[in-house]
Amino acid sequence: MLTVDLTRAGIGPGARVLDVGCGGGRHAFACARAGAEVVALDTSPGELGEVRTMLAAMAAAGEIDGAVRWGALGADACTLPFTSGSFTHVVASEVLEHVPEDGRALAELARVLRPGGVLALSVPRAWPEAVNWLLSAQYHGAPGGHVRIYRRGQLRARLERAGFCISAAHHAHALHTPYWWLRCLVGVARDDQRAVAAYHRLLVHDIVHRPRWLRRVERGLDPILGKSLVLYCRRLAAP
């Protein structure tokens, strides 16, 4: 299930995409299927290995055009190993809230983007995230957890300082908001708790089968309950 809308981001054939903090690779896979050249980047060797394996399997199965180049490598978002202007698009989905020096990370994302390029960025929406923090210290206190809650105006100001202009925005994953409230309420480590397990089965059913009625419900709830704030930003030319 994607957080970033590739159509809104303008990702397709001819694009060169950096997926920062790729995790399990969902956005990298979708970008490659869309015909874009993609580099998946993360700090986790285990996840990067799985992403490489999946991309290779997709290429072997013909899910990726044979002319499309792809790669996966380990690096930190604050020190990207690419020359300036290397990419037409950067995807950074649910990443910045984990980065203590988010200003440095945004400066690096701007540096590797060409002028006019697109940053597709998502972070947890402020008010659902605040409820999670209120219900559970473990939710955000664990190593590698969330280090801040972004207010929309605060994030806009940081993006503008880094040389970006927001061109579009929406919210996503409304069905995930009550799920995380429930986990925080009963204990985030208790994923076998009966109500949590039942809700998780619903989310898996949604991801695998994409029932229309459930998609319509989530689209209707996204403006109110959407867990993620998704922003599409243009990289401004240097003055």
N, C-alpha and C positions, 0 to 999 in steps of 0.2 A: 504494500500500500504506500503510494507516494505522498509526500507532503508538498513538494514543489510541483507545480503544473508546468510541464515541459513546453506546452504550447504557449502559455503566457510568457515564459522565459525566452521563447524563440529558439529552442534547442532542436536541431535537426541536422540533416546532411550539410556538411561543410563547417559545422561548429567544432570548436576545440574546447573541451570542457575539463575543468579541474573540480573533482568532487572531494572537498576537504572534510575530513572526519567521516569517511565513507561508511564506517561501521560494517554492517553485513553486506553493503554494496547495492542496495535496492535502487538508488538513483543512478549509480554508475551503470548498472545493467540496463535500465530504461533508456539512458542516453545512448548507449551502444546500439540497442535495438532501433532507436530512432535514426541511426546513421551518423551519429556524431563521434568524432575521435574523443576518447575519454582517458583521463588519468585519475585513478582512485588513490587517495592519500589518507593514511591513518597512522596512529602511533602504536597500534596493536598488531604485532607480527602474526598472531593466530588468525585474526579476522582478515588481514591482508592475504594470507595464504589461501583462505577459503574463497576470497574474492577472485584471486588469480585462477584458482581451479574452476570456478563457475564461469568466468569469462572465457577460458579456454574451451570448456565444454559447450558453451553457447556458440562459439566460433566453429567448433567441429560439427555441431548439429545444424549449422546454417542459419542460426537465429541472428547472427551478426554478419553483415555484408563483408565479404572477404577483403575488400579494400579498406575497411575501417581499422584504424590502429588503436590499440588500447594498452594500458599498463597499470600497475599497482605498486606503490612504493611507500616506505615508512618515512615520515617527516613530521615536524611540528608546524602548526599553523603560524607560529610567530617567526619562523625562519624557513621560508619556502625555498627549495633548491631549484628555482627556475629564473630565467632572465626576465626582465621587465617586459610587459606586454605579450607574454607567451600564449595567453588564452583569450578566447572570445566570450567565454562564460565561466563563472565560478558558482558552484552549488555548495552552500554551507548550511546544512539542515540539522538543527538541534545540536549545534557545536559551541557557539559563543558562550552559552551559559556555563560551560565547563572550563573556560579559559580565564585564568586570573588576569592576564594582561590582554584584555580584549582590544584595547586601542592599538597595540602592536600587531595583533592578528588582522584587524581591519586594514591597517596600513599595508600589510603584506598582500592581502587580497586585492587591494586597489593597485598595488605595484605590478602584480602579475597579469592584471587585466589590461587589454587594449583600451585606449580611449573610446568611449561609446559602447564598450562591452557591458554585459549584464551580470550582476551578482543576484542570485536567487537565494535568499536567506530566510531561515525560520528559527524562531526561539519560542519557548513556552510563553503562552499568553499570561499577562500579569495576574489577573484576579483568580483564575483557577489554580495557578501556581502558588499564589499566596495561601490558598486554602490547604494545599498539600503541605506547605511549610508549617502552617499552624497545627495541622493534625499530627505531623510526624517529624521529629528532628532527624531521625534516621534517613528519611527520604533525601534530604539535601546534605547531611553531615558526613556521609561515607566518603572515603577517599575517591577522588575522581567524580564526585557528585556536582550538583549545581552550586555555583558560588555566588550567584546573584539572581534577582528578579528584575527583568527589564520592563520599565514603563515605556509606552510607545514613544512619547516625546523625547525621553532620554535616549532611546535607541536611534531615533531620527537625528538627534544632534550629533551623536557619535559617528553616524554614517556620513553626515554632511562634512564633519571635520576631516574625515578620511578621503573625501573627494567624490562622494556618491550623491545621487539625487533619486529619491524614491519615485517610481513611476506607477506602481500598482501595489495593491495589498488585498489580502483576504485571510480568513481564518479556516482552520482544518481540524479534523479528528474530534468532533464533538462527542462521539461515542466513547472516546478514550478518557474523557474528563471524569465521569462518575466512576469509571474503573479504578483510576488512580486515587480518587477520594476514598473509595472503599478499601484499597490496599493500605493507604496511610492510616485509615481508621482501625483496621484489625492488626496492622503490623506489616510493613512492606516485604518482610522475608517470608510471610505466611501465604505463599502462592497456592498452597494446597487447601486453604480454608474453603469451605463449601461454596459460599456465595462468590468468592473471588474466582474459584475454578469454573463455576457456571458462567460467570460473566466473560471469562477468558475464552471459553468455548464459543460464545456468541461472537467475539471479535475475530477468532480464527475462522468461523463460518463466513463472516463478512469478507475477510481477506481472500479466502479461497474461492467462494462461490459468488460473491458480489451480488446478492439478491437485490432486485430493483427497489423493492419496498423499503429495505433498510438503507439503501443509498439515498432515497428520497428523504427519509427521516433525518439522516445525518446532514444532508445539504440544508434542510430547513433549520436544523439546530446549530449549525456551524457559526452563524453570526452571533449567537448568544453564548453557546457552550464550547465553541471550538478551542481545543487545548493548545493549538499552535497558531502563532501570528506569522504569516508568510509575507515577505516583502520582496519586490522586484525593483532593483536599483540600477541606474545607469552610471557608468564610470565617466566622470566629467574629464574633459581635456585639461591638461595642466595649464594654468594661466600664463 
